[in-house]
Amino acid sequence: MSAVAWIAVGSLIAWVWLLLGQGFFWRTDQRLPLRGYPERWPSVAVVVPARDEAEVLPVSLPSLLAQDYPGEAEIILVDDCSADGTGGLARELSERFGGLPLTVVTTGEPEPGWTGKLWALRHGMALARRRKPEFLLLTDADIAHEPDSLRELVSAAGTEGADGFELVSQMARLRVTSTWERLVVPAFVYFFGQLYPFRRVNGAGSRTAAAAGGCVLLRAGAAERAGVPESIRQAVIDDVSLARAVRRSGGRIWLGLADRVDSVRPYPRLADLWQMVARSAYAQLRHSPWLLAGAVLGLGLVYVAPPVTLAAGVLTDDPVAAVAGGAAWAVMAGTYMPMLGYYRQSLWLAPLLPFTAVLYLLMTVDSAVRHHRGRGAAWKGRTYARPETAPES
């Protein structure tokens, strides 16, 4: 066989393995476990870190204030040195809409060794602990919740013990409106699921741990046992680090796709999506040039090779390359269709996944370049260099 044919066959083998051996990552059926409502509703403190969120807060915060929760619940919004009046706007929204009680607290700049979001969570969780809630709902300021969201999350967590979960997290449905959002956003969740197959995360005794930082329900006791957020204070990818800390401390975790929790943050331009991915992509690779090289080669073999070898096989009359490359491309597109369906997008976008994968590859390389130029992971005016230690590992 030709070299092109060998590459095509290798890519097809990789896709058959991904299809069957990677925790059925492509399925989208991991939704909140159905349980009966508890006899007594536990108390909950909702902690919202917010930095310059005046644009999205009028949509997201009223959805939290309006939670239809039968038990005791309150909201603590941590204004993280915002320059756009986030804290004052939150108070105005609370006065206008009523609902759950809201407390707004402010922080100073993070101490050395802390990322901004975790520094804000530290303040919010510390205040919440004084009131001794049984659960903490950690949710981002750009996340909108349906009125029954908190009730369903608490029900899914169950009672503490062998059948309950210490951490329940939902991947919020991201906004998909612009052309670039349609092309990039479903693939973002698809790639995340490929790295952290939800079924594996949710399996009893599994070593795979992950969470979606926009919506995390956490037992207060589990947070203390895991030492969070102090134990993960340097983590750029804080949601995965949180899940690992909880699992290491013996807690059960659950992760799935959301039906009634949505991100309202717009990413209309490619530059906006590029920044979202590039700010943490190299951190995902542990700032390792060797892992970066492996990721580039792996993405090339898995996503780029199928259409390229198909075209090369047709042009050079190499039937093995054409058939194997075409079959690999078909399997790839087939595994992407469930995610497109979840996002209510046209299935005709599935064959474009290799193009999107190339974009992600370039974003990852750019993330590494930024790091080695001393810019590290940048978000909302803050830049985080590589941590001295890696508490998330």
VEXLUM-699204 format. One line per 2 residues: number of its first residue (from 1); their letters; for each residue z negated, x negated, y of N, C-alpha, C. Coordinates in steps of 0.02 Angstrom, whole numbers, plus 50000, padded with zeros to 5 digits. Layout:
! VEXLUM-699204
NUM = a = Z:X:Y:Z:X:Y:Z:X:Y | ...
***
This chain:
! VEXLUM-699204
1 = ms = 50000:49958:49940:50000:50000:50000:50000:49957:50063 | 50025:49984:50117:50026:49949:50181:49956:49949:50211
3 = av = 49947:49905:50261:49882:49902:50296:49867:49969:50330 | 49918:50000:50358:49908:50065:50391:49885:50117:50340
5 = aw = 49914:50115:50280:49895:50163:50228:49823:50152:50207 | 49802:50089:50201:49733:50075:50182:49684:50102:50235
7 = ia = 49702:50094:50300:49659:50120:50353:49655:50196:50348 | 49712:50228:50336:49713:50301:50331:49671:50325:50273
9 = vg = 49677:50292:50216:49637:50311:50157:49562:50299:50171 | 49546:50244:50204:49476:50231:50222:49448:50285:50268
11 = sl = 49489:50306:50315:49466:50359:50360:49456:50425:50323 | 49501:50440:50276:49495:50502:50237:49432:50500:50194
13 = ia = 49418:50443:50163:49357:50437:50123:49295:50447:50167 | 49297:50417:50228:49241:50426:50274:49231:50500:50291
15 = wv = 49285:50537:50301:49278:50607:50318:49256:50651:50261 | 49276:50633:50201:49252:50671:50143:49176:50660:50136
17 = wl = 49155:50599:50147:49083:50586:50143:49046:50623:50199 | 49072:50621:50260:49039:50657:50315:49037:50732:50301
19 = ll = 49090:50758:50272:49093:50830:50258:49039:50851:50209 | 49027:50810:50158:48983:50830:50103:48916:50794:50102
21 = gq = 48913:50735:50132:48854:50693:50122:48811:50680:50183 | 48829:50710:50241:48791:50698:50302:48754:50761:50323
23 = gf = 48719:50790:50275:48675:50846:50289:48710:50909:50313 | 48775:50916:50296:48813:50974:50320:48804:50982:50395
25 = fw = 48811:50926:50431:48798:50924:50502:48842:50972:50541 | 48899:50989:50515:48949:51029:50550:48932:51103:50550
27 = rt = 48884:51124:50510:48866:51194:50509:48823:51212:50570 | 48829:51274:50592:48793:51295:50652:48745:51353:50637
29 = dq = 48718:51354:50578:48676:51410:50557:48602:51396:50562 | 48582:51340:50591:48511:51326:50598:48485:51360:50661
31 = rl = 48457:51419:50653:48430:51459:50708:48356:51470:50697 | 48321:51496:50747:48249:51504:50742:48229:51539:50677
33 = pl = 48180:51512:50640:48156:51546:50580:48128:51614:50597 | 48143:51663:50555:48119:51731:50566:48051:51738:50533
35 = rg = 48001:51754:50574:47933:51765:50549:47906:51829:50582 | 47855:51857:50552:47822:51913:50583:47781:51890:50643
37 = yp = 47768:51936:50688:47728:51920:50747:47655:51908:50727 | 47621:51860:50759:47552:51845:50742:47505:51902:50762
39 = er = 47449:51907:50728:47399:51957:50746:47368:51941:50814 | 47361:51877:50828:47334:51856:50893:47383:51806:50924
41 = wp = 47404:51820:50985:47452:51776:51017:47416:51717:51049 | 47435:51655:51031:47401:51596:51059:47419:51586:51132
43 = sv = 47377:51550:51167:47390:51535:51238:47442:51479:51243 | 47482:51483:51296:47537:51436:51306:47538:51413:51378
45 = av = 47549:51348:51388:47562:51320:51455:47634:51294:51455 | 47674:51319:51501:47744:51298:51508:47746:51243:51560
47 = vv = 47769:51183:51540:47771:51125:51584:47844:51110:51601 | 47859:51110:51666:47928:51100:51689:47931:51039:51735
49 = pa = 47957:50982:51712:47968:50926:51757:48029:50940:51800 | 48025:50928:51865:48080:50945:51909:48088:50893:51964
51 = rd = 48147:50865:51968:48163:50817:52021:48230:50837:52054 | 48226:50857:52116:48286:50879:52153:48324:50933:52116
53 = ea = 48290:50988:52102:48320:51042:52062:48329:51106:52102 | 48333:51101:52168:48339:51162:52209:48404:51200:52195
55 = ev = 48455:51166:52171:48518:51199:52156:48513:51247:52098 | 48476:51228:52045:48474:51269:51985:48411:51311:51979
57 = lp = 48359:51295:52016:48295:51329:52008:48299:51404:52021 | 48339:51428:52069:48342:51501:52078:48368:51539:52018
59 = vs = 48402:51506:51972:48426:51539:51911:48377:51529:51854 | 48350:51469:51848:48309:51454:51789:48236:51477:51795
61 = lp = 48204:51465:51852:48133:51480:51858:48118:51555:51852 | 48156:51600:51883:48142:51671:51873:48143:51692:51800
63 = sl = 48183:51659:51759:48185:51677:51688:48120:51658:51653 | 48087:51606:51676:48021:51588:51648:47967:51634:51674
65 = la = 47970:51649:51738:47921:51695:51767:47922:51763:51733 | 47981:51783:51710:47989:51850:51681:47978:51852:51606
67 = qd = 47948:51800:51577:47938:51800:51505:47893:51859:51483 | 47917:51894:51432:47880:51950:51404:47837:51924:51346
69 = yp = 47782:51893:51365:47739:51862:51314:47673:51900:51310 | 47653:51922:51251:47592:51964:51245:47527:51925:51255
71 = ge = 47529:51859:51248:47468:51820:51255:47461:51790:51324 | 47413:51745:51330:47400:51711:51394:47451:51655:51403
73 = ae = 47484:51654:51460:47534:51602:51474:47536:51587:51548 | 47552:51525:51564:47559:51504:51634:47613:51451:51638
75 = ii = 47637:51439:51699:47689:51390:51711:47662:51336:51757 | 47673:51273:51738:47656:51216:51780:47720:51179:51796
77 = lv = 47741:51181:51858:47801:51145:51878:47780:51081:51913 | 47806:51025:51888:47788:50960:51915:47845:50936:51961
79 = dd = 47832:50936:52026:47882:50914:52075:47881:50837:52077 | 47932:50807:52048:47935:50735:52039:47971:50702:52099
81 = cs = 47934:50698:52154:47959:50663:52214:48027:50690:52237 | 48035:50755:52235:48099:50785:52255:48109:50778:52331
83 = ad = 48173:50771:52349:48191:50767:52420:48226:50829:52445 | 48231:50880:52402:48269:50940:52420:48226:51003:52424
85 = gt = 48161:50995:52428:48117:51053:52434:48106:51091:52369 | 48111:51057:52313:48103:51090:52248:48035:51125:52242
87 = gg = 47982:51091:52261:47915:51120:52253:47906:51183:52296 | 47926:51179:52360:47920:51238:52403:47963:51296:52379
89 = la = 48023:51281:52355:48066:51334:52329:48034:51367:52268 | 48003:51328:52225:47970:51357:52166:47915:51406:52187
91 = re = 47877:51388:52237:47824:51434:52261:47854:51497:52289 | 47908:51490:52327:47942:51549:52356:47967:51595:52300
93 = ls = 47997:51567:52249:48023:51607:52194:47967:51643:52157 | 47910:51609:52149:47853:51641:52117:47828:51700:52157
95 = er = 47824:51692:52223:47801:51747:52266:47850:51806:52264 | 47916:51789:52260:47967:51841:52262:47971:51880:52196
97 = fg = 47967:51844:52140:47979:51876:52075:47915:51895:52038 | 47859:51863:52055:47798:51878:52018:47803:51853:51947
99 = gl = 47769:51889:51901:47772:51870:51831:47717:51821:51813 | 47732:51774:51769:47681:51726:51746:47655:51686:51805
101 = pl = 47591:51668:51804:47563:51627:51858:47596:51558:51860 | 47608:51533:51920:47641:51469:51929:47596:51422:51969
103 = tv = 47590:51360:51944:47556:51307:51981:47607:51252:51993 | 47613:51229:52055:47658:51173:52072:47616:51112:52088
105 = vt = 47628:51058:52053:47594:50995:52066:47646:50942:52083 | 47624:50891:52118:47669:50837:52137:47645:50771:52106
107 = tg = 47692:50725:52098:47677:50659:52071:47698:50606:52121 | 47671:50547:52113:47697:50490:52148:47752:50458:52106
109 = ep = 47778:50402:52130:47828:50367:52090:47797:50342:52025 | 47837:50339:51971:47810:50319:51906:47779:50249:51907
111 = ep = 47725:50241:51871:47697:50174:51862:47744:50132:51820 | 47740:50067:51824:47782:50023:51783:47775:50040:51709
113 = gw = 47830:50043:51673:47828:50058:51602:47838:50131:51586 | 47847:50173:51637:47857:50245:51626:47926:50265:51651
115 = tg = 47959:50308:51613:48019:50341:51640:47996:50402:51680 | 48040:50424:51726:48020:50475:51773:48001:50541:51741
117 = kl = 48041:50565:51693:48027:50629:51663:47961:50627:51625 | 47949:50574:51588:47886:50569:51550:47826:50561:51596
119 = wa = 47836:50528:51653:47782:50523:51702:47764:50592:51729 | 47816:50632:51742:47803:50700:51765:47770:50742:51711
121 = lr = 47794:50735:51649:47763:50772:51594:47690:50752:51585 | 47675:50688:51596:47606:50665:51589:47560:50705:51636
123 = hg = 47582:50713:51699:47541:50749:51747:47536:50823:51728 | 47591:50853:51709:47589:50923:51691:47548:50937:51630
125 = ma = 47554:50894:51579:47517:50904:51517:47443:50891:51529 | 47426:50843:51572:47356:50829:51587:47323:50890:51619
127 = la = 47359:50921:51666:47331:50981:51698:47325:51038:51647 | 47375:51045:51605:47373:51099:51555:47315:51090:51508
129 = rr = 47301:51028:51488:47248:51016:51439:47179:51036:51465 | 47171:51034:51530:47106:51056:51558:47094:51130:51544
131 = rk = 47148:51167:51535:47142:51239:51522:47146:51255:51448 | 47155:51204:51408:47152:51208:51335:47199:51261:51304
133 = pe = 47264:51256:51319:47311:51301:51286:47321:51278:51214 | 47342:51324:51172:47357:51307:51102:47427:51279:51094
135 = fl = 47472:51298:51138:47541:51273:51136:47562:51249:51205 | 47608:51201:51205:47642:51179:51265:47717:51192:51256
137 = ll = 47747:51225:51305:47820:51231:51306:47847:51183:51357 | 47881:51130:51334:47910:51081:51379:47983:51100:51389
139 = td = 48001:51119:51449:48069:51142:51461:48094:51114:51527 | 48158:51097:51529:48187:51067:51589:48199:51120:51643
141 = ad = 48206:51096:51704:48213:51141:51761:48281:51175:51763 | 48329:51152:51723:48395:51183:51723:48405:51230:51664
143 = ia = 48351:51248:51629:48356:51290:51569:48333:51361:51586 | 48376:51409:51570:48360:51480:51580:48344:51511:51513
145 = he = 48291:51551:51511:48266:51582:51450:48273:51658:51454 | 48295:51688:51399:48293:51761:51395:48219:51784:51394
147 = pd = 48205:51846:51413:48135:51868:51420:48093:51860:51357 | 48124:51862:51298:48085:51856:51236:48084:51786:51208
149 = sl = 48109:51737:51245:48116:51669:51220:48049:51639:51198 | 47998:51642:51240:47933:51613:51223:47902:51649:51164
151 = re = 47907:51714:51163:47879:51753:51107:47912:51732:51041 | 47978:51724:51041:48013:51706:50979:47998:51634:50958
153 = lv = 47990:51589:51006:47973:51520:50990:47904:51516:50957 | 47855:51550:50985:47788:51549:50957:47788:51581:50888
155 = sa = 47825:51635:50879:47829:51666:50814:47859:51619:50763 | 47911:51583:50783:47944:51536:50737:47898:51479:50717
157 = ag = 47855:51457:50763:47809:51402:50746:47760:51422:50692 | 47742:51487:50689:47696:51509:50637:47625:51486:50650
159 = te = 47583:51498:50601:47513:51477:50606:47506:51404:50586 | 47458:51371:50614:47448:51301:50599:47429:51292:50526
161 = ga = 47461:51244:50494:47448:51233:50423:47511:51216:50386 | 47511:51224:50322:47566:51202:50280:47631:51237:50296
163 = dg = 47628:51300:50316:47689:51338:50329:47711:51337:50401 | 47671:51308:50445:47687:51309:50516:47720:51245:50538
165 = fe = 47747:51246:50599:47779:51188:50629:47737:51166:50689 | 47731:51100:50696:47696:51072:50754:47744:51068:50814
167 = lv = 47808:51064:50800:47858:51059:50853:47917:51102:50834 | 47937:51146:50879:47997:51188:50871:48041:51177:50932
169 = sq = 48103:51156:50920:48147:51140:50975:48215:51174:50966 | 48243:51197:51021:48309:51228:51020:48357:51189:51065
171 = ma = 48416:51175:51039:48469:51146:51080:48498:51201:51124 | 48481:51199:51188:48505:51251:51234:48581:51252:51235
173 = rl = 48609:51312:51242:48682:51317:51247:48702:51292:51316 | 48739:51237:51317:48760:51207:51380:48816:51247:51412
175 = rv = 48823:51239:51477:48874:51275:51513:48943:51250:51494 | 48989:51296:51481:49058:51279:51463:49104:51324:51504
177 = ts = 49122:51300:51564:49164:51340:51608:49226:51303:51631 | 49217:51241:51655:49274:51202:51679:49314:51174:51620
179 = tw = 49373:51149:51635:49416:51119:51583:49381:51061:51549 | 49351:51018:51589:49318:50960:51560:49256:50980:51519
181 = er = 49220:51031:51541:49163:51055:51502:49187:51080:51434 | 49242:51117:51432:49268:51143:51369:49288:51086:51322
183 = lv = 49313:51032:51351:49337:50977:51310:49280:50932:51285 | 49228:50924:51326:49177:50874:51312:49112:50903:51285
185 = vp = 49089:50960:51311:49022:50984:51296:49013:51003:51223 | 49057:51044:51192:49046:51058:51121:49045:50995:51078
187 = af = 49087:50947:51097:49088:50884:51059:49022:50846:51067 | 48990:50851:51125:48925:50818:51135:48874:50844:51084
189 = vy = 48871:50909:51076:48823:50938:51028:48844:50922:50957 | 48909:50922:50944:48936:50905:50878:48917:50833:50859
191 = ff = 48926:50786:50905:48909:50716:50891:48833:50708:50881 | 48794:50745:50921:48721:50742:50913:48702:50766:50844
193 = gq = 48732:50821:50821:48718:50845:50754:48740:50798:50700 | 48792:50760:50714:48815:50711:50664:48765:50653:50659
195 = ly = 48736:50633:50715:48685:50581:50713:48620:50606:50683 | 48601:50668:50700:48537:50697:50678:48552:50765:50646
197 = pf = 48575:50766:50585:48591:50831:50553:48530:50878:50554 | 48540:50937:50582:48484:50983:50591:48450:50999:50524
199 = rr = 48489:51008:50472:48459:51024:50407:48413:50968:50383 | 48432:50907:50395:48389:50851:50375:48326:50849:50418
201 = vn = 48334:50859:50483:48276:50860:50527:48225:50912:50503 | 48250:50969:50480:48207:51025:50463:48181:51022:50391
203 = ga = 48205:50976:50352:48184:50971:50282:48113:50945:50275 | 48076:50974:50231:48007:50950:50217:48011:50879:50189
205 = gs = 47972:50835:50217:47971:50766:50194:48029:50723:50219 | 48070:50750:50262:48127:50713:50288:48104:50657:50335
207 = rt = 48142:50603:50336:48127:50548:50381:48169:50552:50445 | 48216:50599:50449:48256:50608:50508:48219:50652:50558
209 = aa = 48213:50628:50619:48175:50665:50670:48215:50668:50734 | 48218:50727:50764:48252:50736:50828:48228:50801:50859
211 = aa = 48239:50807:50923:48224:50868:50960:48273:50873:51017 | 48276:50931:51049:48317:50941:51108:48271:50951:51167
213 = gg = 48272:50904:51213:48221:50900:51265:48218:50959:51312 | 48271:51000:51315:48271:51056:51361:48226:51112:51341
215 = cv = 48208:51116:51277:48166:51171:51253:48126:51148:51192 | 48064:51129:51204:48020:51103:51151:47954:51139:51153
217 = ll = 47938:51176:51101:47872:51206:51093:47830:51160:51050 | 47772:51139:51076:47732:51088:51043:47659:51112:51040
219 = ra = 47629:51107:50982:47558:51123:50977:47518:51070:51017 | 47471:51093:51055:47431:51047:51096:47395:50996:51053
221 = ga = 47369:51018:50996:47335:50972:50951:47381:50919:50923 | 47443:50939:50908:47491:50890:50882:47510:50839:50935
223 = ae = 47514:50861:50998:47528:50815:51052:47474:50762:51058 | 47412:50783:51051:47356:50735:51055:47356:50688:50996
225 = ra = 47370:50714:50936:47371:50670:50877:47428:50619:50882 | 47484:50639:50912:47541:50594:50918:47534:50548:50979
227 = gv = 47485:50562:51022:47474:50520:51081:47528:50525:51133 | 47561:50584:51137:47615:50592:51185:47589:50625:51249
229 = pe = 47616:50605:51306:47676:50563:51313:47663:50488:51317 | 47600:50467:51317:47585:50396:51325:47620:50352:51274
231 = si = 47623:50375:51212:47651:50333:51159:47726:50324:51164 | 47760:50365:51205:47833:50360:51212:47852:50349:51286
233 = rq = 47807:50323:51326:47814:50322:51398:47877:50286:51422 | 47904:50239:51383:47962:50200:51405:48028:50230:51379
235 = av = 48024:50283:51341:48084:50308:51307:48133:50340:51356 | 48195:50318:51353:48248:50350:51392:48271:50413:51356
237 = id = 48278:50409:51290:48296:50468:51250:48229:50498:51227 | 48197:50534:51272:48128:50555:51262:48121:50608:51209
239 = dv = 48172:50652:51200:48164:50706:51152:48162:50681:51081 | 48207:50635:51064:48207:50606:50996:48142:50567:50985
241 = sl = 48121:50530:51036:48059:50491:51031:47999:50536:51020 | 47998:50593:51055:47943:50641:51046:47941:50667:50975
243 = ar = 47999:50686:50948:48001:50712:50880:47978:50659:50830 | 47998:50597:50840:47977:50543:50795:47901:50533:50798
245 = av = 47874:50536:50858:47802:50527:50865:47764:50582:50829 | 47787:50644:50836:47754:50700:50803:47760:50694:50727
247 = rr = 47819:50675:50704:47828:50667:50631:47786:50610:50604 | 47782:50555:50641:47741:50499:50617:47668:50519:50612
249 = sg = 47645:50564:50654:47575:50585:50652:47562:50639:50599 | 47613:50655:50561:47604:50703:50506:47626:50774:50521
251 = gr = 47656:50785:50580:47676:50853:50598:47744:50872:50572 | 47752:50936:50559:47817:50963:50539:47857:50983:50601
253 = iw = 47922:50970:50600:47964:50985:50657:48023:51027:50636 | 48050:51063:50685:48109:51105:50672:48155:51101:50732
255 = lg = 48220:51096:50719:48271:51091:50771:48330:51136:50753 | 48354:51174:50802:48412:51216:50789:48449:51232:50853
257 = la = 48502:51270:50846:48542:51293:50903:48512:51357:50931 | 48517:51364:50997:48488:51421:51031:48541:51476:51041
259 = dr = 48518:51537:51038:48559:51595:51054:48540:51625:51122 | 48479:51613:51144:48453:51647:51203:48420:51599:51252
261 = vd = 48438:51536:51246:48414:51484:51292:48475:51446:51316 | 48487:51444:51382:48549:51416:51409:48535:51366:51464
263 = sv = 48576:51314:51466:48574:51268:51523:48619:51295:51578 | 48593:51296:51639:48632:51321:51695:48659:51264:51739
265 = rp = 48650:51202:51717:48674:51146:51757:48749:51139:51749 | 48787:51137:51804:48860:51130:51798:48880:51056:51792
267 = yp = 48931:51044:51753:48962:50978:51748:49037:50988:51758 | 49059:51007:51818:49129:51027:51828:49179:50971:51823
269 = rl = 49158:50909:51839:49205:50853:51840:49192:50807:51781 | 49243:50770:51762:49234:50720:51710:49182:50669:51730
271 = ad = 49178:50652:51794:49129:50603:51818:49058:50627:51805 | 49046:50692:51811:48979:50719:51799:48960:50712:51725
273 = lw = 49006:50729:51681:48995:50724:51610:48989:50650:51589 | 49029:50608:51620:49027:50537:51605:48957:50509:51620
275 = qm = 48930:50528:51678:48863:50505:51696:48811:50530:51647 | 48817:50593:51626:48769:50622:51579:48766:50582:51514
277 = va = 48824:50562:51489:48827:50525:51426:48810:50452:51435 | 48840:50421:51486:48833:50348:51494:48762:50326:51511
279 = rs = 48722:50371:51541:48655:50350:51562:48610:50333:51503 | 48625:50359:51442:48580:50345:51386:48616:50322:51322
281 = ay = 48683:50317:51324:48719:50301:51263:48700:50233:51234 | 48693:50183:51277:48676:50116:51252:48604:50113:51228
283 = aq = 48560:50153:51259:48492:50157:51235:48490:50185:51164 | 48536:50232:51149:48540:50260:51082:48556:50205:51031
285 = lr = 48593:50153:51054:48610:50097:51011:48560:50040:51016 | 48501:50055:51044:48446:50007:51050:48466:49945:51090
287 = hs = 48513:49954:51136:48537:49899:51179:48561:49839:51138 | 48591:49853:51081:48614:49800:51036:48689:49792:51039
289 = pw = 48714:49733:51058:48787:49722:51057:48817:49730:50987 | 48778:49714:50936:48804:49721:50868:48811:49795:50849
291 = ll = 48761:49835:50867:48768:49907:50854:48824:49937:50895 | 48834:49912:50956:48890:49936:50997:48956:49920:50964
293 = ag = 48963:49858:50940:49026:49840:50905:49036:49883:50844 | 48982:49896:50806:48988:49939:50748:49007:50010:50767
295 = av = 48979:50034:50822:48996:50102:50845:49069:50107:50865 | 49094:50056:50900:49164:50057:50920:49210:50056:50859
297 = lg = 49195:50013:50811:49236:50010:50750:49231:50075:50711 | 49170:50102:50707:49161:50164:50669:49197:50223:50702
299 = lg = 49191:50230:50767:49227:50284:50802:49302:50275:50795 | 49324:50212:50797:49395:50199:50788:49420:50221:50720
301 = lv = 49384:50202:50668:49405:50220:50600:49401:50294:50588 | 49348:50326:50610:49335:50396:50594:49376:50444:50637
303 = yv = 49381:50430:50702:49412:50479:50747:49482:50459:50771 | 49493:50395:50783:49557:50374:50811:49609:50362:50757
305 = ap = 49588:50334:50700:49635:50316:50648:49675:50375:50619 | 49645:50434:50608:49684:50488:50577:49749:50505:50614
307 = pv = 49747:50523:50679:49811:50538:50712:49857:50478:50719 | 49828:50419:50729:49870:50359:50736:49906:50342:50671
309 = tl = 49869:50344:50615:49901:50328:50551:49950:50382:50529 | 49936:50445:50547:49984:50498:50533:50049:50485:50570
311 = aa = 50045:50469:50634:50105:50455:50673:50141:50394:50648 | 50103:50341:50632:50133:50280:50607:50167:50292:50540
313 = gv = 50135:50332:50497:50164:50346:50432:50229:50384:50437 | 50232:50431:50483:50294:50470:50493:50349:50425:50521
315 = lt = 50332:50384:50570:50383:50342:50602:50409:50287:50557 | 50367:50261:50511:50386:50205:50468:50402:50227:50397
317 = dd = 50404:50293:50386:50418:50321:50320:50368:50295:50268 | 50304:50299:50286:50250:50278:50241:50212:50342:50221
319 = pv = 50230:50373:50165:50200:50437:50147:50125:50434:50135 | 50100:50379:50109:50028:50374:50096:49989:50376:50162
321 = aa = 50012:50337:50211:49979:50336:50276:49983:50404:50309 | 50042:50436:50305:50051:50501:50338:50007:50554:50306
323 = va = 50006:50557:50239:49968:50609:50205:49893:50598:50214 | 49870:50536:50204:49799:50522:50210:49775:50531:50282
325 = gg = 49815:50507:50330:49796:50516:50400:49795:50589:50421 | 49845:50627:50398:49847:50698:50413:49789:50735:50381
327 = aa = 49772:50717:50319:49716:50751:50285:49650:50735:50320 | 49640:50673:50341:49579:50655:50376:49574:50693:50442
329 = wa = 49629:50699:50477:49630:50736:50541:49614:50810:50529 | 49640:50837:50475:49627:50908:50459:49554:50920:50443
331 = vm = 49523:50874:50404:49453:50881:50388:49411:50876:50452 | 49428:50828:50495:49393:50820:50558:49396:50884:50600
333 = ag = 49456:50910:50608:49463:50971:50647:49425:51030:50616 | 49427:51033:50550:49391:51087:50515:49317:51085:50526
335 = ty = 49288:51025:50527:49216:51019:50538:49196:51035:50610 | 49244:51029:50656:49229:51042:50726:49234:51116:50744
337 = mp = 49270:51154:50704:49282:51225:50720:49218:51266:50725 | 49168:51257:50681:49107:51297:50689:49073:51287:50756
339 = ml = 49073:51225:50782:49042:51213:50847:49083:51246:50903 | 49149:51243:50898:49190:51277:50947:49177:51353:50945
341 = gy = 49169:51379:50885:49153:51450:50879:49086:51467:50910 | 49036:51423:50901:48970:51435:50931:48976:51438:51007
343 = yr = 49019:51395:51035:49029:51394:51107:49083:51443:51131 | 49107:51483:51086:49156:51535:51102:49219:51505:51135
345 = qs = 49241:51449:51108:49300:51415:51133:49357:51422:51082 | 49418:51413:51107:49477:51418:51064:49475:51365:51009
347 = lw = 49490:51385:50949:49492:51338:50893:49550:51289:50899 | 49597:51303:50944:49652:51256:50955:49628:51192:50988
349 = la = 49566:51191:51013:49538:51129:51040:49519:51080:50985 | 49512:51103:50923:49488:51060:50869:49532:50998:50858
351 = pl = 49599:51003:50858:49639:50943:50848:49633:50892:50905 | 49604:50912:50962:49597:50866:51018:49534:50823:51013
353 = lp = 49495:50832:50959:49432:50794:50953:49443:50718:50955 | 49498:50690:50926:49507:50618:50933:49510:50595:51006
355 = ft = 49543:50634:51049:49546:50616:51120:49476:50617:51151 | 49437:50668:51135:49369:50672:51161:49327:50615:51135
357 = av = 49337:50596:51072:49300:50540:51044:49316:50475:51080 | 49378:50466:51101:49396:50407:51139:49358:50406:51206
359 = ly = 49353:50465:51237:49314:50470:51299:49242:50449:51287 | 49212:50473:51234:49143:50455:51219:49137:50380:51204
361 = ll = 49187:50352:51170:49186:50281:51157:49186:50242:51223 | 49228:50262:51270:49231:50228:51334:49166:50238:51373
363 = mt = 49136:50297:51369:49072:50309:51402:49018:50263:51374 | 49019:50253:51308:48969:50210:51276:48978:50138:51297
365 = vd = 49040:50115:51299:49053:50047:51322:49032:50039:51394 | 49046:50088:51436:49026:50086:51506:48950:50084:51511
367 = sa = 48915:50121:51469:48842:50119:51468:48816:50049:51455 | 48848:50014:51407:48828:49945:51392:48843:49898:51450
369 = vr = 48901:49908:51482:48919:49866:51539:48868:49875:51596 | 48850:49938:51609:48800:49951:51661:48734:49916:51646
371 = hh = 48714:49919:51582:48651:49887:51563:48653:49812:51575 | 48707:49779:51554:48711:49707:51560:48723:49684:51632
373 = rg = 48741:49731:51676:48746:49716:51747:48681:49731:51783 | 48630:49751:51745:48564:49762:51774:48552:49831:51801
375 = rg = 48599:49878:51787:48590:49945:51813:48555:49991:51763 | 48554:49971:51700:48517:50008:51649:48536:50081:51646
377 = aa = 48488:50122:51623:48498:50194:51620:48478:50224:51687 | 48526:50253:51723:48514:50278:51790:48515:50354:51789
379 = wk = 48467:50384:51825:48465:50457:51830:48428:50477:51893 | 48462:50513:51936:48433:50541:51998:48397:50487:52039
381 = gr = 48434:50433:52051:48408:50381:52095:48362:50331:52063 | 48348:50338:51998:48305:50290:51964:48344:50254:51910
383 = ty = 48329:50190:51901:48362:50150:51850:48309:50121:51804 | 48322:50126:51738:48274:50102:51689:48305:50045:51649
385 = ar = 48274:49987:51655:48296:49930:51615:48274:49938:51544 | 48297:49891:51502:48276:49892:51432:48201:49883:51428
387 = pe = 48166:49926:51389:48093:49920:51384:48072:49857:51349 | 48014:49832:51366:47987:49773:51331:47971:49788:51259
389 = ta = 47949:49849:51247:47937:49871:51179:47977:49934:51167 | 47981:49955:51106:48020:50013:51089:47976:50065:51055
391 = pe = 47938:50102:51091:47891:50148:51061:47924:50204:51022 | 47990:50216:51034:48022:50270:50999:48046:50251:50930
393 = s = 48043:50187:50912:48069:50167:50846:48017:50177:50792
***
